């Protein structure tokens, strides 16, 4: 699953990278701990030039009460063993809550990193996962829906993040699922409603090996009310070593490449 992630990139940088303009009602504060029920930046297929904030946790349009489907398994009820090389049916196409959005209401969810923990202990032992190439933010594939609260008549637009089986890195930290992270060249296909469904299914694959790296962070992040860059600071070494350091004074660990004042031994 993908239950927590961070988006702290400046809005101006998002506008430039994705060619979008914030909606007139757009309002967002950088968030290092996006949790279920919170609003976060999303670009939807029906308005691909507009940056919006939608609620994290999809409520289907037909629901009688609010729901919070934060994730949508691409395999649905299939692939119960979460096999990396699964090639079977994509149950998301038939799930009542997702079968319409996956065909006509897709979106990209913007993130600088996402947070996962081992399957057995969850966020009691969290890791921050980020792109090794330094590109931020990246696009996670999502679906969205629009629900009208029958009591208050409030209109709620909400989203789920598509998940796939875990790649090697996630399995090394003990987690069994991964958000569906889109390569830059695949974003247009995901967002275009003219893309054949067969191509959408083709995109539902685990992240490439060596795409991400990870490091352990404080379990303080499991409190959805917690926020701040201190939550993303490493408390240990990266899962895959990236650099060999020549240390002259003091070694400090920085998360997601925050410090550029590092000596690299080439």
DRENZA-407902 format. One record per residue (C-alpha): y, x, z; residue in one letter. Coordinates in nm, 3 decimals, m for minus. Example, Ala and Ser with C-alpha at 12.3 -4.5 7.8 and 13.67 -1.06 7.14 Angstrom:
<recs>
REC       y       x       z residuo
REC  m0.450   1.230   0.780       A
REC  m0.106   1.367   0.714       S
</recs>
This chain:
<recs>
REC       y       x       z residuo
REC   0.000   0.000   0.000       X
REC   0.366   0.095  m0.001       X
REC   0.531  m0.055   0.304       X
REC   0.822   0.184   0.360       X
REC   1.043   0.386   0.131       X
REC   1.391   0.540   0.118       X
REC   1.682   0.506  m0.123       X
REC   1.985   0.717  m0.037       X
REC   2.112   0.825  m0.381       X
REC   2.476   0.739  m0.446       X
REC   2.527   0.425  m0.650       X
REC   2.734   0.616  m0.908       X
REC   2.435   0.840  m0.977       X
REC   2.206   0.538  m1.016       X
REC   2.454   0.382  m1.261       X
REC   2.455   0.700  m1.471       X
REC   2.080   0.760  m1.469       X
REC   1.970   0.403  m1.544       X
REC   2.269   0.280  m1.745       X
REC   2.348  m0.009  m1.511       X
REC   2.651  m0.172  m1.356       X
REC   2.640  m0.319  m1.003       X
REC   2.643  m0.698  m0.989       X
REC   2.968  m0.853  m0.856       X
REC   2.786  m0.941  m0.534       X
REC   2.617  m0.600  m0.504       X
REC   2.633  m0.454  m0.154       X
REC   2.406  m0.180  m0.023       X
REC   2.407   0.090   0.244       X
REC   2.178   0.394   0.194       X
REC   1.851   0.324   0.372       X
REC   1.591   0.579   0.483       X
REC   1.352   0.311   0.607       X
REC   1.341   0.015   0.368       X
REC   1.109  m0.237   0.533       X
REC   0.977  m0.587   0.464       X
REC   1.251  m0.848   0.458       X
REC   1.535  m0.604   0.382       X
REC   1.743  m0.604   0.066       X
REC   1.727  m0.304  m0.168       X
REC   1.845  m0.198  m0.518       X
REC   1.635  m0.333  m0.804       X
REC   1.677  m0.367  m1.182       X
REC   1.513  m0.678  m1.325       X
REC   1.380  m0.745  m1.673       X
REC   1.609  m1.045  m1.725       X
REC   1.923  m0.838  m1.655       X
REC   1.834  m0.475  m1.737       X
REC   2.198  m0.360  m1.738       X
REC   2.273  m0.498  m1.391       X
REC   2.197  m0.335  m1.055       X
REC   2.109  m0.601  m0.797       X
REC   1.981  m0.618  m0.442       X
REC   1.666  m0.827  m0.389       X
REC   1.463  m0.888  m0.076       X
REC   1.160  m0.663  m0.024       X
REC   0.869  m0.905   0.008       X
REC   0.808  m1.156  m0.270       X
REC   0.799  m1.530  m0.208       X
REC   0.646  m1.721  m0.502       X
REC   0.869  m1.988  m0.656       X
REC   0.615  m2.259  m0.565       X
REC   0.586  m2.169  m0.194       X
REC   0.674  m2.424   0.073       X
REC   0.779  m2.154   0.318       X
REC   0.903  m1.798   0.301       X
REC   0.643  m1.526   0.241       X
REC   0.662  m1.148   0.233       X
REC   0.425  m1.006  m0.029       X
REC   0.553  m0.648  m0.018       X
REC   0.278  m0.520  m0.250       X
REC   0.079  m0.657  m0.544       X
REC  m0.255  m0.485  m0.612       X
REC  m0.291  m0.420  m0.982       X
REC  m0.668  m0.467  m0.951       X
REC  m0.636  m0.784  m0.743       X
REC  m0.963  m0.849  m0.561       X
REC  m1.146  m0.596  m0.778       X
REC  m1.196  m0.225  m0.706       X
REC  m1.262  m0.284  m0.338       X
REC  m1.355   0.083  m0.297       X
REC  m1.020   0.192  m0.444       X
REC  m1.185   0.420  m0.699       X
REC  m0.937   0.652  m0.868       X
REC  m1.105   0.619  m1.209       X
REC  m1.143   0.239  m1.198       X
REC  m1.136   0.091  m1.551       X
REC  m1.221  m0.274  m1.482       X
REC  m1.029  m0.602  m1.473       X
REC  m0.672  m0.625  m1.347       X
REC  m0.680  m0.913  m1.103       X
REC  m0.302  m0.924  m1.075       X
REC  m0.303  m1.111  m1.407       X
REC  m0.478  m1.407  m1.245       X
REC  m0.344  m1.414  m0.889       X
REC  m0.142  m1.737  m0.841       X
REC   0.146  m1.550  m0.675       X
REC   0.169  m1.279  m0.940       X
REC   0.036  m1.407  m1.275       X
REC   0.374  m1.543  m1.390       X
REC   0.591  m1.253  m1.265       X
REC   0.366  m0.984  m1.414       X
REC   0.414  m1.145  m1.755       X
REC   0.780  m1.239  m1.747       X
REC   0.953  m1.116  m1.429       X
REC   0.904  m0.743  m1.402       X
REC   1.143  m0.499  m1.237       X
REC   1.187  m0.139  m1.129       X
REC   1.238  m0.055  m0.764       X
REC   1.450   0.255  m0.706       X
REC   1.336   0.509  m0.447       X
REC   1.400   0.869  m0.344       X
REC   1.070   0.890  m0.159       X
REC   0.806   0.666  m0.006       X
REC   0.625   0.679   0.325       X
REC   0.250   0.656   0.385       X
REC   0.006   0.740   0.660       X
REC  m0.372   0.778   0.688       X
REC  m0.557   0.450   0.645       X
REC  m0.696   0.454   1.000       X
REC  m0.371   0.531   1.189       X
REC  m0.096   0.426   0.947       X
REC   0.259   0.519   1.045       X
REC   0.145   0.679   1.367       X
REC   0.102   0.984   1.144       X
REC   0.346   0.932   0.854       X
REC   0.412   1.149   0.551       X
REC   0.713   1.152   0.321       X
REC   0.612   1.169  m0.048       X
REC   0.861   1.286  m0.309       X
REC   0.867   1.404  m0.671       X
REC   0.803   1.777  m0.701       X
REC   1.036   1.806  m1.001       X
REC   1.329   1.702  m0.783       X
REC   1.417   1.395  m0.987       X
REC   1.573   1.129  m0.765       X
REC   1.566   0.840  m0.762       X
REC   1.244   0.747  m0.942       X
REC   1.125   0.405  m1.056       X
REC   0.841   0.216  m0.891       X
REC   0.702  m0.073  m1.094       X
REC   0.759  m0.414  m0.940       X
REC   0.763  m0.787  m1.000       X
REC   1.014  m1.041  m0.874       X
REC   1.044  m1.414  m0.824       X
REC   1.307  m1.668  m0.727       X
REC   1.245  m1.917  m0.447       X
REC   1.458  m2.203  m0.318       X
REC   1.425  m2.272   0.052       X
REC   1.336  m2.646   0.071       X
REC   1.522  m2.685   0.401       X
REC   1.843  m2.487   0.344       X
REC   1.848  m2.486  m0.040       X
REC   1.916  m2.112  m0.021       X
REC   1.820  m1.923  m0.336       X
REC   1.614  m1.611  m0.254       X
REC   1.527  m1.346  m0.512       X
REC   1.256  m1.114  m0.387       X
REC   1.021  m0.844  m0.515       X
REC   0.682  m0.678  m0.466       X
REC   0.586  m0.320  m0.550       X
REC   0.279  m0.285  m0.774       X
REC   0.009  m0.062  m0.626       X
REC  m0.284   0.131  m0.775       X
REC  m0.561   0.350  m0.638       X
REC  m0.454   0.674  m0.472       X
REC  m0.443   1.008  m0.650       X
REC  m0.565   1.335  m0.498       X
REC  m0.253   1.400  m0.291       X
REC  m0.264   1.061  m0.123       X
REC  m0.633   1.096  m0.058       X
REC  m0.565   1.434   0.105       X
REC  m0.340   1.265   0.362       X
REC  m0.600   0.993   0.412       X
REC  m0.434   0.706   0.227       X
REC  m0.617   0.484  m0.022       X
REC  m0.337   0.328  m0.228       X
REC  m0.026   0.434  m0.420       X
REC   0.282   0.262  m0.557       X
REC   0.283   0.246  m0.935       X
REC   0.539   0.513  m1.025       X
REC   0.666   0.494  m1.382       X
REC   0.735   0.798  m1.596       X
REC   1.084   0.790  m1.747       X
REC   0.940   0.731  m2.094       X
REC   0.745   0.425  m1.971       X
REC   1.032   0.240  m1.803       X
REC   1.148   0.062  m2.119       X
REC   0.797  m0.066  m2.191       X
REC   0.765  m0.200  m1.838       X
REC   1.103  m0.372  m1.850       X
REC   1.078  m0.519  m2.201       X
REC   0.930  m0.868  m2.210       X
REC   0.821  m0.808  m2.569       X
REC   0.577  m0.538  m2.457       X
REC   0.216  m0.654  m2.517       X
REC   0.024  m0.733  m2.200       X
REC  m0.235  m0.475  m2.300       X
REC   0.032  m0.205  m2.276       X
REC   0.142  m0.330  m1.931       X
REC  m0.219  m0.305  m1.813       X
REC  m0.239   0.046  m1.957       X
REC   0.054   0.152  m1.738       X
REC  m0.126   0.044  m1.420       X
REC  m0.281   0.380  m1.340       X
REC  m0.263   0.615  m1.041       X
REC   0.018   0.875  m1.042       X
REC  m0.054   1.198  m1.223       X
REC  m0.191   1.483  m1.015       X
REC   0.075   1.727  m0.891       X
REC   0.349   1.471  m0.956       X
REC   0.426   1.435  m0.585       X
REC   0.418   1.647  m0.276       X
REC   0.429   1.538   0.088       X
REC   0.516   1.658   0.435       X
REC   0.468   1.504   0.780       X
REC   0.758   1.326   0.950       X
REC   0.817   1.166   1.288       X
REC   0.634   0.843   1.374       X
REC   0.975   0.710   1.478       X
REC   0.992   0.569   1.126       X
REC   0.736   0.302   1.212       X
REC   1.015   0.113   1.391       X
REC   1.173  m0.093   1.107       X
REC   1.505  m0.087   1.294       X
REC   1.520   0.294   1.285       X
REC   1.735   0.460   1.020       X
REC   1.906   0.786   0.938       X
REC   1.824   1.111   0.759       X
REC   1.662   1.250   1.074       X
REC   1.366   1.022   1.001       X
REC   1.290   1.217   0.683       X
REC   1.306   1.566   0.834       X
REC   0.975   1.759   0.818       X
REC   0.786   1.820   1.140       X
REC   0.528   2.039   0.969       X
REC   0.436   2.215   0.647       X
REC   0.409   2.051   0.307       X
REC   0.063   1.938   0.198       X
REC   0.086   2.160  m0.112       X
REC   0.280   2.488  m0.071       X
REC   0.573   2.506  m0.311       X
REC   0.753   2.830  m0.233       X
REC   0.694   3.168  m0.078       X
REC   0.991   3.250   0.144       X
REC   1.146   3.586   0.220       X
REC   1.291   3.522   0.564       X
REC   1.574   3.741   0.697       X
REC   1.700   3.540   0.993       X
REC   1.557   3.200   1.073       X
REC   1.319   2.970   0.885       X
REC   1.424   2.606   0.871       X
REC   1.238   2.320   0.705       X
REC   1.436   2.075   0.499       X
REC   1.316   1.748   0.356       X
REC   1.319   1.665  m0.015       X
REC   1.512   1.983  m0.100       X
REC   1.820   1.893   0.107       X
REC   1.911   2.260   0.153       X
REC   1.989   2.469  m0.156       X
REC   2.047   2.785   0.052       X
REC   1.688   2.903   0.030       X
REC   1.566   3.241  m0.083       X
REC   1.282   3.212  m0.329       X
REC   1.046   3.499  m0.392       X
REC   0.964   3.475  m0.762       X
</recs>
